[in-house]
């Protein structure tokens, strides 16, 4: 028998470290070659790490939420043959007492259940069954509040989808309520039943839940903090009459060819932004405030903020200037789906030069979008409403939508911001202009 050390691989160009967001194997577990053992996160992309060999896990190199350097030991396996640790070579140092249970099990041990086995008179602790043999209670009650979205890795989501299980009904015991493979096992063992409690008595809820800020939520927090600390924003809001645009969109959707995606308002806005940026190229830029340099781009790479079950992501439509309306729509749909399923690559989530943010029907009347640092501009789409507007002789119903756009006032003057938004307004209100060179 030998020992094989798996190190954290290079998960992307220029990445020196990654955050450990999920262990998919337990200590003592036997893993197959190419079986996924852990998930790590870099920037906003989650990467699954497979085992290159078959063996038994004898050591794990970190806790959930810990940041590991590329090349540092991730796991040690006992393998048939010599392994990759040479005789006499000291293996990577393991912690003095590696915990064999997850955090939630530690908490359970601190407060034993009423029916827990008591210590034997001779002081010997009762032998614990292996984790795979430990019974888990069947889930009871609704596992999460109405509208709350489940957190789970791509591997867990795929397994649930293959089994036809609704993750919204699966209680999660991982960090921040994350659903693990063991949670799925417990759910399947209970035949997917969640018990309801009829006639429940109203009681005070004094529970306090500590939710670690890890993974994607930590990345979002860091991004927002950087934007708040570095950028001096100015937000400009104006009303846009999109009645004609909506009529055009409805007609194009009605007559679209087979295989073409359904058009939303975003592809029209993207094409309008490309046209407006051609007149104000300094808005399609990255401001390196440490070097004191503005990197102005020829290619228009539009980030589209998308809400996913795991949090906010910004997939990027590269070279929007070279895409027509239908191509923009298809790429937005593809990237949004990849982000929601946790399959978007690091390249698809980086490289934007300007961003669109939209909350759809929940977009509110006015928002103050946070600029996607280090970009200098972001365009926010608010909800569409049918409102009365005066046409000179009478009030008529019109479809109205506000644009709430923020700019980095350190490098973008208020006048330039207003000119940009007014140009977008003119293009959207007279959509034929979008397609005229």
Residue pairs with C-beta under 8 A, 6 or more apart in sequence:
1 78
1 79
1 80
2 78
2 79
2 80
2 81
2 82
2 83
2 84
2 85
3 58
3 76
3 77
3 78
3 79
3 83
3 84
3 85
3 91
4 53
4 55
4 76
4 77
4 79
4 83
4 84
4 85
5 73
5 75
5 76
5 77
5 83
5 84
5 85
5 91
5 92
6 37
6 49
6 51
6 52
6 53
6 73
6 74
6 75
6 76
6 77
7 71
7 72
7 73
7 74
8 18
8 40
8 49
8 68
8 69
8 70
8 71
8 72
8 73
8 74
9 49
9 70
10 70
10 71
11 18
11 40
11 42
11 47
11 70
11 346
12 42
12 43
12 45
12 47
12 346
15 42
15 43
15 70
16 69
16 70
17 42
17 67
17 68
17 69
17 70
18 40
18 41
18 42
18 47
18 67
18 68
18 70
19 40
19 41
19 42
19 65
19 66
19 67
19 68
19 214
19 215
19 218
20 38
20 39
20 40
20 62
20 63
20 64
20 65
20 66
20 67
20 68
21 39
21 40
21 41
21 46
21 64
21 65
21 153
21 214
21 215
21 216
22 38
22 39
22 64
22 153
22 174
22 178
22 180
23 37
23 38
23 60
23 64
24 36
24 37
24 38
24 39
24 48
24 153
24 155
24 181
25 31
25 35
25 37
25 38
25 57
25 60
25 75
26 57
26 100
26 131
27 57
27 58
27 59
27 60
27 98
27 100
28 56
28 57
28 58
28 100
28 130
28 131
29 56
29 57
30 54
30 55
30 56
30 57
31 37
31 51
31 54
31 55
31 56
31 57
31 77
32 51
32 54
33 51
33 52
33 53
33 54
34 50
34 51
34 52
35 50
35 51
36 48
36 49
36 50
36 51
36 155
37 49
37 50
37 51
37 57
37 74
37 75
38 48
38 49
38 74
38 75
39 46
39 47
39 48
39 49
39 153
39 154
39 155
40 46
40 47
40 49
40 68
41 47
41 215
41 216
41 219
42 346
43 219
43 346
43 349
43 350
44 216
44 219
44 313
44 314
44 346
44 349
44 350
45 344
45 345
45 346
45 349
46 153
46 154
46 215
46 216
46 342
47 346
48 153
48 154
48 155
49 74
51 75
51 77
53 77
53 79
54 79
54 80
55 77
55 78
55 79
55 80
56 77
56 78
56 79
57 75
57 76
57 77
58 76
58 77
58 78
59 73
59 75
59 76
59 92
59 94
59 98
60 74
60 75
60 98
61 68
61 72
61 73
61 74
61 75
61 92
62 68
62 74
63 103
64 103
64 174
64 175
64 212
64 214
65 175
65 212
65 214
65 215
65 218
68 74
73 92
76 91
76 92
76 94
77 83
85 91
99 106
100 131
101 109
101 131
102 173
102 174
103 175
104 173
104 174
117 126
119 125
119 126
120 126
128 134
131 182
136 182
136 185
136 186
136 189
137 186
138 186
138 189
138 190
138 193
138 195
139 169
139 170
139 171
139 186
139 187
139 190
139 193
139 194
139 195
140 194
140 195
140 197
141 194
141 195
141 196
141 197
142 169
142 194
142 196
143 168
143 169
143 170
143 171
143 172
143 194
144 150
144 168
144 171
144 172
144 177
148 168
149 168
149 309
150 167
150 168
150 170
150 172
150 177
150 179
150 309
151 172
151 174
151 176
151 177
151 178
151 179
151 309
151 310
152 160
152 167
152 172
152 178
152 179
152 309
153 178
153 342
154 341
154 342
154 343
155 181
156 167
156 179
156 180
156 181
156 184
157 167
157 341
157 342
159 181
159 184
160 166
160 167
160 170
160 179
160 184
163 184
163 188
165 184
165 187
165 188
165 192
167 179
169 187
169 192
169 194
170 179
170 183
170 184
170 187
171 179
171 183
171 186
171 187
172 178
172 179
172 180
172 183
173 180
173 182
173 183
174 180
174 183
175 211
175 212
175 214
176 211
176 212
176 214
176 215
176 217
177 211
213 221
215 310
216 310
216 311
216 313
217 311
220 311
220 312
223 372
223 373
224 370
226 373
227 370
227 371
227 372
227 373
228 370
230 289
230 373
230 374
231 371
231 373
231 408
231 410
232 408
232 409
232 410
233 368
233 370
233 371
233 406
233 407
233 408
233 409
234 406
234 407
234 409
234 412
234 414
234 417
235 368
235 369
235 404
235 405
235 406
235 407
236 404
236 405
236 406
236 407
236 414
236 417
236 418
236 421
237 366
237 402
237 403
237 404
237 405
238 402
238 403
238 421
238 422
238 425
239 400
239 401
239 402
240 400
240 401
240 402
240 403
240 424
240 425
240 428
240 429
241 389
241 398
241 399
241 400
241 429
242 265
242 384
242 399
242 400
242 401
242 428
242 429
243 398
243 399
244 429
244 430
244 431
245 265
245 268
245 428
245 429
245 431
246 265
246 384
246 399
248 431
249 263
249 264
249 265
249 268
252 263
252 325
253 262
253 263
256 262
256 263
256 326
260 326
260 329
260 330
261 326
261 329
261 330
261 333
262 329
263 325
263 326
263 329
264 329
264 332
265 381
265 384
265 401
266 304
266 328
266 329
266 332
266 356
266 358
266 381
267 325
267 326
267 328
267 329
267 332
268 325
268 428
268 431
268 434
269 356
269 379
269 381
269 424
269 428
270 302
270 317
270 320
270 323
270 328
270 332
270 356
271 320
271 324
271 325
271 328
271 434
271 435
272 423
272 424
272 427
272 428
272 434
273 300
273 302
273 320
273 354
273 356
273 379
273 424
274 300
274 320
274 321
275 423
275 427
275 433
275 434
276 283
276 420
276 423
276 424
276 427
277 283
277 284
277 300
277 354
278 321
279 423
280 416
280 419
280 420
280 423
281 296
281 298
282 294
282 296
282 376
282 411
282 412
282 416
283 354
283 376
283 377
283 407
283 412
283 416
283 420
284 296
284 297
284 300
284 353
284 354
284 377
285 294
285 295
285 296
285 297
285 353
285 375
285 376
285 411
286 294
286 295
286 297
286 353
286 374
286 375
286 376
287 293
287 294
287 295
287 374
287 375
287 376
287 408
287 410
287 411
288 294
288 295
288 374
289 374
289 410
294 376
294 411
297 353
299 318
299 319
299 321
299 322
299 353
300 319
300 320
300 321
300 353
300 354
301 316
301 317
301 318
301 319
301 320
301 351
301 352
301 353
301 354
302 316
302 317
302 320
302 352
302 353
302 354
302 355
302 356
303 314
303 315
303 316
303 317
303 352
303 354
303 355
303 356
303 372
303 375
304 314
304 315
304 316
304 317
304 332
304 335
304 336
304 355
304 356
305 312
305 313
305 314
305 355
305 356
305 357
305 358
305 372
306 312
306 313
306 314
306 315
306 335
306 336
306 339
306 340
308 339
308 340
308 342
309 340
310 342
313 339
313 344
313 349
314 349
314 352
314 355
314 372
315 335
315 336
315 338
315 339
315 344
315 348
315 349
316 335
316 348
316 349
316 350
316 351
316 352
317 323
317 328
317 331
317 332
317 335
318 351
320 328
323 331
335 344
335 348
338 344
338 345
338 348
339 348
339 349
352 372
352 375
353 375
354 375
354 376
354 377
354 378
354 379
355 371
355 372
355 375
355 377
355 378
355 379
356 378
356 379
356 380
356 381
357 367
357 369
357 378
357 379
357 380
357 381
358 380
358 381
359 367
359 381
359 382
359 383
360 383
361 383
361 384
362 383
363 380
363 381
363 382
363 383
364 382
364 383
365 382
365 383
365 402
366 382
366 402
366 404
367 380
367 382
367 404
368 404
368 406
369 378
369 379
369 380
369 404
369 405
369 406
370 378
370 406
371 377
371 378
371 406
371 407
371 408
372 378
375 408
376 407
376 408
376 411
376 412
377 405
377 406
377 407
377 408
377 412
377 417
377 420
378 405
378 406
379 403
379 405
379 424
380 403
380 404
380 405
380 406
381 401
381 403
382 401
382 402
382 403
382 404
383 401
384 399
384 400
384 401
385 399
385 400
385 401
386 397
386 398
386 399
386 400
387 397
387 398
387 400
388 395
388 396
388 397
388 398
389 395
389 396
389 397
389 398
389 400
403 421
403 424
403 425
405 417
405 420
405 421
407 416
407 417
407 420
426 433
427 433
427 434
428 434
